[in-house]
């Protein structure tokens, strides 16, 4: 019978970060990822300032900045007959955390996996799909899994952490059902080429709003990552129009990109996202904790889902590592994580619900074809709001710092440094000498 300290199910940003942090504490941790690699397109690819700061605290900043990436500097809204209105300018934040990094998620996950592999207590198993929970009495004691070749097995653990996304098999196995909130749109992701004359280090987001549709363009090194938004439930109708119909939709919204819509070769190039906004009423049962999208699926509005999940992972590592080293994880330990991260989650989801109601719902129903006048007025005449918004997006409410046991100096040639002493409690306030500024 296999046994480990913690089984993390799901090798996304939250799962890989949690595995890295627990391993640096000396906890035996095994991450199960159902795919054979991380290469899947059109996942969330933003790394916000709170996460970049965390990476620096882990001593991985130099290596992270060597990864191919572009920098998101602002979010602007086009206005007919006039210049675009900037809703948020990240340059207003104190450097070096005055931008959002844009990179393929597989590069970021491989980066975390390489860092975690340096820790002797870390194990990553690709092609291992968790199928159900193992229970002993009233407690979860492990997971059952199936490998890519169809073989099955079990891993027992002191605690199981589900980071397996909004379609979490483990939360379903635990009988945990989320509360859902209405979402007025779904998203279709695709790529368009970016000309050499359009390239540069600085990236931006330029949304365009029509009646019943919207289009986002996120600048990448040599392509635009495009997001087409249409009313929820219209996927079958859009696909029935065929690829030519979809190309016409894109060209009508962005005539300047009409010369390259043929890059959408077929409908297979469209990646449909069934957008959800939901939150578990309870994130844990005895022996199981859900974090990230498994606990609270986020709308793409604001692009904050990945970074909120990573903050969950940091809080979980700091709260659970001492108990895991003792080999005794209680429900109270799991409850600490939920208490610490529930309020930031509620705040972000409330903001997203307001955005849905005021911005996206009128557009999707066709009652308005552009940004609300009040939004443009605020952006033009209330500069204080323009400073608050970038800070909220870049750091979010209650950003987490790296636990003391996980911090390293920047990597240097020579032996890998040993972990620092482990904190003995889950601090709801900052420990002495440990900074907890919001940026």
The 8 nearest C-alpha neighbors of each residue, nearest first, counted from 0:
[[1, 2, 154, 153, 155, 152, 3, 156],
 [2, 0, 154, 155, 153, 3, 156, 152],
 [3, 1, 155, 154, 156, 0, 4, 141],
 [4, 2, 156, 27, 5, 28, 155, 1],
 [3, 5, 27, 156, 157, 28, 323, 26],
 [6, 4, 28, 158, 156, 3, 159, 157],
 [5, 7, 159, 29, 28, 30, 156, 160],
 [8, 6, 30, 160, 159, 14, 161, 29],
 [7, 9, 31, 161, 162, 163, 30, 160],
 [10, 8, 163, 162, 32, 14, 11, 31],
 [11, 9, 32, 14, 15, 31, 30, 12],
 [10, 12, 14, 13, 9, 15, 108, 162],
 [11, 13, 15, 14, 16, 309, 108, 305],
 [14, 12, 309, 16, 308, 312, 11, 15],
 [13, 15, 10, 17, 11, 162, 16, 12],
 [16, 14, 18, 12, 10, 17, 13, 11],
 [15, 17, 19, 13, 18, 14, 12, 20],
 [16, 18, 312, 14, 20, 19, 15, 13],
 [19, 17, 15, 21, 16, 20, 22, 14],
 [20, 18, 115, 16, 22, 17, 21, 15],
 [19, 21, 23, 17, 22, 18, 405, 316],
 [22, 20, 24, 23, 18, 26, 19, 316],
 [21, 23, 25, 26, 24, 19, 121, 20],
 [22, 24, 20, 405, 25, 21, 418, 19],
 [23, 25, 21, 22, 26, 404, 405, 418],
 [24, 26, 22, 23, 120, 27, 21, 324],
 [27, 25, 22, 21, 24, 28, 324, 120],
 [26, 28, 120, 4, 3, 121, 22, 5],
 [29, 27, 5, 121, 4, 26, 6, 18],
 [28, 30, 122, 6, 123, 7, 121, 5],
 [29, 31, 7, 123, 8, 6, 124, 122],
 [32, 30, 8, 124, 127, 9, 123, 7],
 [33, 31, 10, 125, 9, 127, 34, 126],
 [32, 34, 128, 127, 126, 125, 31, 35],
 [35, 33, 126, 36, 32, 125, 37, 127],
 [34, 36, 126, 125, 33, 37, 32, 147],
 [37, 35, 34, 38, 125, 126, 39, 105],
 [38, 36, 105, 39, 108, 34, 35, 109],
 [37, 39, 105, 36, 40, 104, 106, 35],
 [40, 38, 37, 41, 42, 105, 104, 36],
 [39, 41, 42, 38, 103, 104, 105, 270],
 [42, 40, 188, 43, 39, 270, 44, 189],
 [41, 43, 40, 44, 104, 39, 103, 105],
 [44, 42, 45, 41, 305, 104, 302, 304],
 [43, 45, 104, 103, 102, 101, 42, 46],
 [46, 44, 101, 100, 43, 47, 99, 102],
 [47, 45, 100, 99, 50, 101, 44, 306],
 [46, 48, 99, 393, 50, 49, 45, 100],
 [47, 49, 51, 393, 96, 50, 99, 394],
 [50, 48, 394, 52, 47, 51, 53, 398],
 [49, 51, 53, 52, 48, 47, 54, 46],
 [52, 50, 48, 54, 53, 49, 47, 55],
 [51, 53, 55, 49, 50, 54, 48, 56],
 [52, 54, 50, 56, 51, 55, 401, 400],
 [55, 53, 57, 51, 56, 52, 59, 60],
 [54, 56, 60, 52, 58, 57, 53, 59],
 [57, 55, 53, 54, 58, 406, 401, 52],
 [56, 58, 406, 54, 407, 55, 59, 405],
 [59, 57, 409, 407, 408, 55, 56, 60],
 [60, 58, 54, 57, 55, 62, 61, 409],
 [61, 59, 55, 63, 62, 54, 58, 64],
 [62, 60, 64, 63, 59, 65, 409, 58],
 [61, 63, 65, 60, 64, 59, 66, 110],
 [64, 62, 60, 65, 61, 66, 59, 110],
 [65, 63, 61, 66, 62, 60, 67, 68],
 [66, 64, 62, 63, 67, 61, 68, 60],
 [65, 67, 64, 63, 68, 62, 106, 102],
 [68, 66, 65, 102, 69, 64, 220, 106],
 [69, 67, 102, 101, 66, 100, 70, 220],
 [68, 70, 101, 200, 100, 202, 219, 201],
 [69, 71, 100, 201, 202, 99, 101, 98],
 [72, 70, 202, 99, 203, 98, 73, 201],
 [71, 73, 89, 98, 203, 202, 88, 70],
 [74, 72, 88, 203, 87, 89, 71, 75],
 [73, 75, 204, 87, 86, 85, 203, 205],
 [76, 74, 85, 84, 205, 86, 83, 73],
 [77, 75, 84, 83, 205, 206, 85, 78],
 [78, 76, 83, 84, 75, 79, 207, 82],
 [77, 79, 83, 81, 80, 82, 76, 84],
 [80, 78, 81, 77, 82, 83, 369, 76],
 [81, 79, 78, 82, 77, 83, 84, 76],
 [80, 82, 78, 79, 83, 77, 84, 76],
 [81, 83, 78, 84, 77, 80, 79, 76],
 [84, 82, 77, 76, 78, 75, 85, 81],
 [83, 85, 76, 75, 86, 77, 82, 78],
 [86, 84, 75, 87, 74, 76, 83, 378],
 [87, 85, 75, 378, 74, 385, 84, 88],
 [86, 88, 389, 385, 74, 73, 85, 388],
 [87, 89, 73, 90, 91, 72, 389, 74],
 [88, 90, 97, 91, 72, 98, 389, 92],
 [89, 91, 97, 88, 92, 72, 98, 93],
 [90, 92, 89, 88, 386, 93, 97, 389],
 [93, 91, 97, 90, 89, 94, 96, 390],
 [92, 94, 97, 96, 95, 91, 90, 438],
 [95, 93, 96, 97, 92, 90, 98, 91],
 [94, 96, 97, 93, 98, 92, 52, 48],
 [97, 95, 94, 48, 98, 93, 92, 52],
 [96, 98, 92, 94, 89, 90, 95, 93],
 [99, 97, 89, 72, 71, 96, 70, 48],
 [98, 100, 47, 71, 70, 46, 48, 101],
 [101, 99, 70, 46, 45, 69, 71, 47],
 [102, 100, 45, 69, 68, 44, 70, 46],
 [101, 103, 68, 44, 104, 100, 45, 67],
 [104, 102, 44, 105, 106, 107, 101, 40],
 [103, 105, 44, 107, 106, 102, 108, 42],
 [104, 106, 37, 108, 38, 107, 103, 109],
 [107, 105, 109, 104, 108, 103, 110, 102],
 [106, 108, 110, 104, 105, 109, 111, 103],
 [109, 107, 105, 111, 110, 106, 112, 104],
 [108, 110, 112, 106, 111, 107, 105, 113],
 [109, 111, 107, 108, 113, 112, 106, 114],
 [112, 110, 108, 114, 109, 113, 115, 15],
 [111, 113, 109, 115, 114, 110, 116, 108],
 [114, 112, 116, 110, 111, 115, 109, 117],
 [113, 115, 111, 112, 116, 117, 110, 19],
 [114, 116, 19, 112, 117, 113, 118, 111],
 [115, 117, 113, 118, 114, 112, 121, 119],
 [118, 116, 115, 114, 119, 113, 415, 121],
 [117, 119, 116, 120, 115, 121, 22, 23],
 [120, 118, 121, 117, 116, 22, 122, 25],
 [119, 121, 27, 22, 118, 26, 25, 28],
 [122, 120, 28, 22, 119, 118, 29, 27],
 [121, 123, 29, 30, 28, 124, 120, 116],
 [124, 122, 30, 29, 31, 125, 121, 32],
 [125, 123, 31, 127, 30, 32, 122, 126],
 [124, 126, 32, 35, 127, 34, 33, 31],
 [125, 127, 35, 33, 34, 147, 146, 32],
 [128, 126, 146, 33, 125, 32, 31, 145],
 [129, 127, 33, 145, 144, 130, 146, 32],
 [130, 128, 144, 143, 131, 142, 145, 127],
 [129, 131, 144, 143, 128, 168, 145, 132],
 [132, 130, 143, 142, 172, 169, 129, 133],
 [131, 133, 142, 141, 143, 134, 172, 139],
 [132, 134, 141, 142, 140, 139, 143, 131],
 [135, 133, 139, 140, 138, 136, 132, 137],
 [136, 134, 138, 137, 140, 139, 133, 141],
 [135, 137, 138, 134, 139, 140, 133, 285],
 [136, 138, 135, 134, 139, 285, 286, 284],
 [137, 139, 285, 135, 134, 286, 136, 140],
 [138, 140, 134, 286, 133, 141, 285, 287],
 [141, 139, 134, 133, 155, 156, 138, 135],
 [142, 140, 155, 133, 156, 154, 139, 132],
 [143, 141, 132, 133, 154, 153, 131, 144],
 [142, 144, 153, 131, 130, 152, 129, 132],
 [145, 143, 129, 130, 128, 152, 151, 153],
 [144, 146, 151, 128, 150, 127, 149, 129],
 [147, 145, 127, 149, 150, 148, 126, 128],
 [146, 148, 126, 149, 127, 145, 150, 35],
 [149, 147, 146, 150, 145, 126, 151, 127],
 [150, 148, 146, 147, 145, 151, 144, 127],
 [151, 149, 146, 145, 148, 152, 147, 144],
 [152, 150, 145, 144, 146, 149, 143, 153],
 [151, 153, 144, 143, 145, 154, 150, 146],
 [154, 152, 143, 142, 144, 155, 1, 141],
 [153, 155, 1, 141, 142, 2, 156, 143],
 [156, 154, 141, 2, 140, 1, 3, 153],
 [155, 157, 3, 141, 4, 158, 5, 140],
 [156, 158, 4, 5, 140, 326, 328, 323],
 [157, 159, 286, 5, 156, 287, 160, 6],
 [160, 158, 287, 6, 5, 7, 286, 141],
 [161, 159, 288, 7, 287, 289, 6, 8],
 [162, 160, 289, 8, 163, 7, 288, 169],
 [161, 163, 9, 14, 8, 293, 164, 290],
 [164, 162, 9, 167, 161, 8, 293, 165],
 [165, 163, 293, 292, 167, 166, 162, 291],
 [164, 166, 293, 292, 167, 296, 163, 295],
 [167, 165, 164, 168, 293, 163, 171, 292],
 [168, 166, 163, 164, 169, 165, 170, 293],
 [169, 167, 171, 170, 172, 166, 130, 131],
 [170, 168, 172, 171, 167, 131, 173, 161],
 [169, 171, 173, 175, 172, 167, 168, 174],
 [172, 170, 174, 168, 169, 173, 175, 167],
 [171, 173, 169, 170, 174, 131, 168, 132],
 [174, 172, 170, 171, 175, 169, 132, 284],
 [173, 175, 171, 172, 170, 176, 169, 284],
 [176, 174, 170, 173, 171, 177, 279, 281],
 [175, 177, 279, 174, 178, 171, 170, 280],
 [178, 176, 279, 278, 277, 179, 280, 175],
 [177, 179, 278, 277, 279, 180, 280, 176],
 [178, 180, 277, 276, 177, 278, 181, 275],
 [179, 181, 276, 277, 182, 178, 275, 352],
 [182, 180, 183, 179, 276, 275, 352, 355],
 [181, 183, 184, 275, 180, 276, 355, 274],
 [184, 182, 360, 231, 230, 181, 363, 359],
 [185, 183, 231, 230, 229, 182, 228, 186],
 [184, 186, 231, 274, 273, 228, 229, 272],
 [187, 185, 228, 272, 227, 271, 226, 188],
 [186, 188, 271, 227, 270, 226, 269, 272],
 [189, 187, 226, 270, 225, 269, 186, 41],
 [190, 188, 269, 225, 224, 268, 270, 226],
 [189, 191, 224, 225, 223, 222, 192, 188],
 [190, 192, 223, 222, 262, 193, 259, 224],
 [193, 191, 222, 223, 194, 221, 190, 259],
 [192, 194, 222, 221, 223, 197, 191, 195],
 [195, 193, 197, 196, 192, 198, 221, 222],
 [194, 196, 198, 197, 193, 221, 199, 220],
 [195, 197, 194, 198, 193, 199, 221, 220],
 [198, 196, 194, 195, 193, 199, 221, 218],
 [199, 197, 195, 196, 220, 194, 221, 193],
 [198, 200, 201, 197, 220, 202, 69, 196],
 [199, 201, 69, 70, 202, 198, 220, 68],
 [200, 202, 70, 199, 71, 69, 72, 203],
 [203, 201, 71, 70, 218, 72, 69, 200],
 [202, 204, 71, 73, 72, 74, 218, 217],
 [203, 205, 74, 217, 216, 206, 75, 73],
 [204, 206, 75, 216, 76, 215, 74, 203],
 [207, 205, 215, 214, 76, 204, 216, 208],
 [206, 208, 214, 213, 215, 205, 252, 77],
 [209, 207, 213, 369, 368, 212, 214, 206],
 [208, 210, 368, 212, 213, 211, 369, 207],
 [211, 209, 365, 368, 362, 212, 367, 363],
 [210, 212, 363, 365, 362, 364, 209, 229],
 [213, 211, 229, 209, 228, 210, 363, 208],
 [214, 212, 208, 228, 207, 209, 227, 229],
 [213, 215, 227, 207, 226, 206, 228, 208],
 [216, 214, 206, 226, 225, 205, 207, 227],
 [215, 217, 225, 205, 224, 204, 223, 218],
 [218, 216, 224, 204, 223, 225, 203, 219],
 [217, 219, 223, 202, 203, 216, 224, 222],
 [220, 218, 222, 223, 221, 69, 217, 224],
 [219, 221, 222, 69, 198, 218, 68, 199],
 [222, 220, 193, 219, 192, 198, 194, 223],
 [223, 221, 193, 192, 219, 191, 220, 224],
 [224, 222, 218, 191, 217, 219, 190, 193],
 [225, 223, 190, 217, 216, 189, 222, 218],
 [224, 226, 216, 189, 215, 188, 190, 223],
 [225, 227, 188, 215, 187, 214, 186, 228],
 [226, 228, 214, 187, 186, 213, 188, 215],
 [229, 227, 186, 213, 212, 185, 214, 184],
 [228, 230, 212, 184, 185, 211, 363, 231],
 [231, 229, 184, 363, 183, 233, 185, 232],
 [230, 232, 184, 185, 183, 233, 229, 182],
 [231, 233, 234, 230, 185, 235, 184, 229],
 [234, 232, 236, 235, 231, 230, 237, 229],
 [233, 235, 237, 236, 232, 238, 231, 271],
 [236, 234, 238, 237, 233, 239, 232, 240],
 [237, 235, 239, 233, 238, 234, 240, 232],
 [238, 236, 234, 239, 240, 235, 233, 245],
 [237, 239, 235, 240, 241, 236, 234, 266],
 [238, 240, 236, 241, 237, 235, 234, 244],
 [241, 239, 244, 238, 237, 236, 242, 245],
 [242, 240, 238, 239, 244, 243, 245, 266],
 [241, 243, 245, 244, 265, 266, 246, 240],
 [244, 242, 246, 245, 241, 247, 240, 265],
 [243, 245, 240, 247, 242, 241, 246, 248],
 [244, 246, 248, 242, 247, 243, 249, 241],
 [245, 247, 243, 249, 248, 244, 260, 242],
 [248, 246, 250, 244, 245, 249, 251, 243],
 [247, 249, 245, 251, 246, 250, 244, 252],
 [250, 248, 246, 252, 247, 251, 253, 245],
 [249, 251, 257, 254, 253, 247, 252, 248],
 [252, 250, 248, 249, 253, 254, 247, 257],
 [251, 253, 249, 250, 254, 248, 207, 214],
 [252, 254, 250, 255, 256, 251, 249, 257],
 [255, 253, 250, 257, 256, 251, 252, 249],
 [254, 256, 253, 257, 258, 250, 252, 259],
 [257, 255, 254, 258, 253, 259, 250, 260],
 [256, 258, 250, 254, 259, 260, 255, 253],
 [259, 257, 256, 260, 255, 261, 254, 250],
 [258, 260, 261, 257, 256, 262, 191, 192],
 [259, 261, 262, 257, 246, 263, 258, 256],
 [262, 260, 263, 259, 264, 246, 258, 257],
 [261, 263, 260, 264, 259, 191, 192, 190],
 [264, 262, 261, 265, 260, 268, 246, 242],
 [263, 265, 262, 261, 268, 266, 242, 267],
 [266, 264, 267, 242, 263, 268, 269, 241],
 [265, 267, 268, 269, 242, 241, 238, 264],
 [266, 268, 265, 269, 270, 264, 263, 242],
 [267, 269, 266, 265, 263, 189, 270, 264],
 [270, 268, 189, 267, 266, 188, 187, 271],
 [271, 269, 188, 187, 268, 189, 272, 41],
 [270, 272, 187, 186, 269, 188, 273, 185],
 [273, 271, 186, 274, 185, 187, 270, 188],
 [272, 274, 185, 275, 271, 186, 231, 184],
 [275, 273, 185, 272, 298, 184, 186, 182],
 [276, 274, 298, 296, 277, 273, 182, 297],
 [275, 277, 297, 296, 180, 298, 179, 182],
 [276, 278, 179, 296, 178, 295, 180, 177],
 [279, 277, 295, 177, 178, 294, 280, 296],
 [280, 278, 177, 281, 294, 282, 178, 176],
 [279, 281, 177, 278, 282, 178, 176, 175],
 [280, 282, 279, 283, 175, 284, 337, 294],
 [283, 281, 289, 294, 279, 288, 337, 280],
 [284, 282, 288, 287, 281, 289, 333, 285],
 [283, 285, 287, 286, 288, 330, 282, 173],
 [284, 286, 138, 330, 287, 139, 283, 137],
 [285, 287, 139, 158, 138, 284, 159, 140],
 [288, 286, 159, 284, 283, 285, 160, 158],
 [287, 289, 283, 160, 282, 161, 333, 159],
 [288, 290, 161, 294, 282, 293, 160, 283],
 [291, 289, 294, 293, 162, 311, 161, 292],
 [292, 290, 308, 293, 294, 162, 295, 13],
 [291, 293, 296, 164, 295, 165, 294, 290],
 [292, 294, 164, 165, 291, 167, 290, 289],
 [295, 293, 290, 289, 292, 279, 291, 278],
 [296, 294, 278, 292, 277, 293, 291, 297],
 [297, 295, 292, 277, 276, 165, 275, 278],
 [298, 296, 276, 304, 295, 299, 275, 292],
 [297, 299, 300, 276, 275, 274, 351, 296],
 [300, 298, 302, 301, 297, 304, 303, 274],
 [301, 299, 298, 302, 351, 354, 303, 355],
 [300, 302, 303, 299, 392, 351, 298, 304],
 [301, 303, 299, 300, 304, 45, 43, 305],
 [302, 304, 301, 306, 305, 307, 392, 299],
 [305, 303, 307, 306, 297, 302, 308, 299],
 [306, 304, 308, 307, 303, 309, 43, 12],
 [305, 307, 309, 308, 303, 304, 310, 47],
 [306, 308, 310, 304, 309, 305, 303, 311],
 [309, 307, 291, 311, 305, 306, 13, 310],
 [308, 310, 13, 306, 312, 311, 307, 305],
 [309, 311, 307, 313, 312, 308, 399, 306],
 [312, 310, 308, 314, 309, 313, 315, 290],
 [311, 313, 17, 309, 315, 310, 13, 314],
 [312, 314, 310, 316, 315, 311, 317, 309],
 [313, 315, 317, 311, 312, 316, 318, 336],
 [316, 314, 312, 318, 313, 336, 317, 319],
 [317, 315, 313, 319, 314, 318, 320, 21],
 [318, 316, 314, 315, 319, 320, 402, 425],
 [317, 319, 425, 315, 316, 320, 314, 336],
 [320, 318, 316, 322, 321, 317, 315, 323],
 [319, 321, 323, 322, 316, 317, 318, 324],
 [322, 320, 324, 323, 319, 423, 325, 424],
 [323, 321, 325, 328, 319, 327, 324, 320],
 [324, 322, 326, 320, 325, 321, 319, 328],
 [325, 323, 321, 326, 322, 26, 320, 25],
 [324, 326, 322, 323, 327, 321, 328, 320],
 [327, 325, 323, 324, 322, 157, 328, 4],
 [328, 326, 322, 325, 323, 329, 157, 324],
 [329, 327, 322, 323, 332, 326, 157, 158],
 [330, 328, 331, 332, 327, 333, 285, 286],
 [329, 331, 333, 332, 285, 334, 328, 286],
 [330, 332, 334, 329, 333, 335, 328, 336],
 [333, 331, 329, 335, 330, 334, 328, 319],
 [334, 332, 330, 335, 331, 336, 288, 283],
 [333, 335, 331, 337, 336, 332, 330, 338],
 [336, 334, 338, 332, 333, 337, 339, 331],
 [335, 337, 339, 334, 333, 338, 315, 314],
 [336, 338, 334, 340, 339, 335, 341, 282],
 [339, 337, 335, 341, 336, 340, 334, 342],
 [338, 340, 336, 337, 341, 335, 342, 427],
 [341, 339, 337, 338, 343, 342, 311, 336],
 [340, 342, 344, 338, 337, 343, 339, 345],
 [341, 343, 345, 344, 340, 346, 339, 338],
 [344, 342, 346, 396, 345, 341, 340, 347],
 [345, 343, 341, 347, 342, 346, 348, 340],
 [344, 346, 342, 348, 343, 347, 349, 341],
 [345, 347, 343, 349, 344, 348, 342, 350],
 [348, 346, 350, 344, 349, 345, 343, 351],
 [347, 349, 351, 345, 350, 346, 344, 352],
 [350, 348, 352, 346, 351, 347, 345, 353],
 [349, 351, 353, 347, 348, 352, 354, 346],
 [352, 350, 348, 354, 349, 353, 355, 300],
 [351, 353, 355, 349, 354, 350, 348, 356],
 [354, 352, 356, 350, 355, 351, 357, 349],
 [355, 353, 351, 358, 357, 352, 356, 350],
 [356, 354, 359, 352, 353, 358, 360, 357],
 [355, 357, 353, 360, 354, 358, 352, 359],
 [358, 356, 354, 355, 353, 359, 360, 361],
 [359, 357, 354, 355, 356, 360, 361, 370],
 [358, 360, 355, 362, 361, 363, 356, 357],
 [359, 361, 363, 356, 362, 183, 355, 358],
 [362, 360, 366, 364, 367, 363, 359, 365],
 [363, 361, 367, 365, 359, 211, 360, 364],
 [362, 364, 211, 360, 230, 365, 361, 212],
 [365, 363, 361, 362, 211, 366, 360, 210],
 [366, 364, 210, 211, 362, 363, 367, 361],
 [367, 365, 361, 364, 362, 368, 210, 363],
 [366, 368, 362, 361, 365, 369, 210, 364],
 [369, 367, 209, 210, 362, 208, 365, 366],
 [370, 368, 208, 367, 209, 371, 362, 207],
 [369, 371, 372, 358, 374, 375, 208, 368],
 [372, 370, 374, 373, 369, 358, 375, 357],
 [371, 373, 375, 374, 376, 370, 369, 377],
 [372, 374, 376, 371, 375, 377, 370, 378],
 [375, 373, 377, 371, 372, 376, 378, 370],
 [374, 376, 378, 372, 377, 373, 379, 371],
 [377, 375, 373, 379, 374, 378, 380, 372],
 [376, 378, 381, 374, 380, 375, 379, 373],
 [377, 379, 375, 376, 86, 380, 381, 374],
 [380, 378, 376, 377, 375, 381, 382, 84],
 [379, 381, 377, 378, 376, 382, 375, 383],
 [380, 382, 377, 383, 384, 378, 379, 385],
 [383, 381, 385, 384, 380, 386, 378, 379],
 [382, 384, 386, 385, 381, 387, 388, 380],
 [385, 383, 387, 386, 382, 381, 388, 378],
 [386, 384, 382, 87, 383, 388, 387, 86],
 [385, 387, 383, 384, 388, 389, 382, 91],
 [386, 388, 384, 390, 385, 389, 391, 383],
 [387, 389, 391, 390, 385, 386, 87, 384],
 [390, 388, 392, 87, 89, 391, 387, 393],
 [389, 391, 393, 387, 388, 392, 394, 386],
 [390, 392, 395, 388, 389, 394, 393, 387],
 [393, 391, 389, 390, 395, 394, 388, 301],
 [394, 392, 48, 390, 47, 391, 389, 395],
 [395, 393, 49, 391, 392, 390, 398, 48],
 [396, 394, 391, 392, 398, 393, 397, 390],
 [397, 395, 343, 398, 394, 391, 346, 347],
 [396, 398, 343, 395, 399, 437, 394, 340],
 [399, 397, 394, 396, 395, 49, 437, 310],
 [398, 400, 310, 397, 313, 401, 314, 435],
 [401, 399, 53, 402, 398, 435, 313, 56],
 [400, 402, 53, 56, 403, 405, 406, 57],
 [403, 401, 404, 405, 317, 400, 406, 313],
 [402, 404, 405, 406, 401, 419, 421, 422],
 [405, 403, 419, 421, 402, 24, 420, 418],
 [406, 404, 23, 402, 403, 20, 57, 24],
 [407, 405, 57, 403, 56, 404, 401, 58],
 [408, 406, 58, 57, 409, 405, 56, 416],
 [407, 409, 58, 410, 406, 57, 56, 59],
 [408, 410, 58, 59, 407, 411, 60, 61],
 [411, 409, 408, 58, 412, 59, 407, 415],
 [410, 412, 413, 409, 408, 414, 415, 416],
 [413, 411, 410, 414, 415, 409, 416, 408],
 [412, 414, 411, 415, 416, 410, 409, 417],
 [415, 413, 416, 412, 411, 417, 410, 117],
 [414, 416, 417, 413, 117, 410, 411, 412],
 [417, 415, 414, 418, 407, 408, 413, 410],
 [416, 418, 415, 419, 23, 407, 414, 420],
 [419, 417, 404, 23, 24, 420, 405, 416],
 [418, 420, 404, 421, 417, 403, 405, 406],
 [421, 419, 404, 418, 422, 403, 24, 423],
 [420, 422, 404, 423, 419, 24, 403, 321],
 [423, 421, 424, 420, 404, 403, 321, 425],
 [424, 422, 321, 421, 425, 322, 320, 318],
 [425, 423, 422, 426, 318, 321, 317, 319],
 [424, 426, 318, 317, 427, 423, 335, 422],
 [427, 425, 428, 424, 429, 430, 318, 317],
 [426, 428, 425, 429, 339, 335, 430, 424],
 [429, 427, 426, 430, 435, 425, 431, 433],
 [428, 430, 433, 435, 426, 431, 427, 434],
 [431, 429, 433, 432, 428, 426, 434, 427],
 [430, 432, 433, 429, 434, 428, 426, 435],
 [431, 433, 430, 434, 429, 435, 403, 428],
 [434, 432, 430, 431, 429, 435, 403, 400],
 [435, 433, 436, 432, 429, 400, 430, 431],
 [436, 434, 429, 437, 433, 400, 399, 398],
 [435, 437, 438, 434, 398, 397, 400, 399],
 [438, 436, 398, 435, 397, 394, 396, 395],
 [437, 436, 394, 49, 96, 93, 390, 398]]
